[in-house]
Amino acid sequence: MKNVTISEDAYNEFKAFLEENKITDFNIRLNFSGFACSGPIFNISVSEAKDGDEVEKINDISFIYEKSLIEQFGGFLILSSEENEGNGLSLKPIIEPEGGCGGSCSGCH
């Protein structure tokens, strides 16, 4: 089962982004950073897989993530700028947690 979904357009845009930033090691870790008022925040980093990680290779890019993230968020969807309504590349969870900020934001309610 695929846990990372990315269209051809999003893949090409993401790979071009990596290359523009002189990243030559396409081992990309998907990290959970916490919650904001708009929902969960994720970031990416160049990393090697560790024990307990899952690795999903899509063309030249290996996406690395902790198994617990799949249990919590059901997987990831990477959207191109066009798919994200012109708002740039985006990494979104398949399962959006209820409540948006997870109760940790002030002024969200």
N, C-alpha and C positions, 0 to 999 in steps of 0.2 A: 504494500500500500504506500502510495506517495504521501508524504507529510509536508512537502514543499511544492506548491503549485506556482508556476511561472510561465507566462505566455512567451512566445518567440520574441515579440516586440520588447517585453519587459526584460527578457534574458539579454538581448542585444544591447539595450540601454544600460543595464546593470554592468555588463562586461565592459562596455565602453567607459563607464564611470570608473571602474577599477583601473583600467588601462590609463585613463587620463590622470589618475592619481598615482601612477607609477607602481601599482601593485601587481606583482608578477606571480605571487603565490596565491592561487585561487582556492585556498582552504579558508572558507568564510564561516565564522561562528555567529549564530543568531543568539543574542542575549536578551533576557528580560531585564529591564531597568527599573520597573516599578509602575505605579499608576499615576495618571494625571486626570484632570477633569474630563478629558476626551476619551479616557480608557487606558488600556495598557500601553506602555512605551517599550519599544524594542530598539536595540542597536546592533551593529555588526562590527566584527573585528577580524583581523587575520589571526588564525590560531591553528594549532594542531589538535587532533582528537585526543581525548583522555579516556580512561576507563569509564564505562557507563554512558559515554556519548553515543549518539546515533550519527551516522554520516550518510548523506544522500547526494550522490553525484548526478548532476544534470549537465550534460555536455562537458565543458572544461571546468566547471565550478563544483567544488565539494562543499555542501552546506552541512555544518556541524551544529548540533544542538543537544541539550540534555534531554533525556527521555521524559523527565517530569514535565517539560514544557508541552510535549504532545498530549500528555494526560490532562494538563490544565487547560490548554488552548486548542486542542484538536488538530494542530498543524498550522501552516503559514501560507499566506497568499502574498506574492510579490507582484505589485502592480506597476506598470509603466506610467510615465507622466500622463500620457493620453488616457489610459484606463483609470487614472486617479484624477480625472477632470482637470488636467493641466497643473496639478499641484506637486509635480515631481514624483520620483520613485517612492514607493511606499511598501512597508512590510506590515501586514495585518494578520491578526489571529483568525482562524476559522471560527472559533467559539469566542464571542465577545462576552466578557463577564458582565453580569448585571450590576447596575449602580454606578457605572462609569469610573468614578474616582476611588472606588473601594473603601469609601468612608474616610480617606486620609486627606482630602482636600478641604480647604476652607473656601467658602463662597461658591461651591458647586451646586448647592441645593436650592 
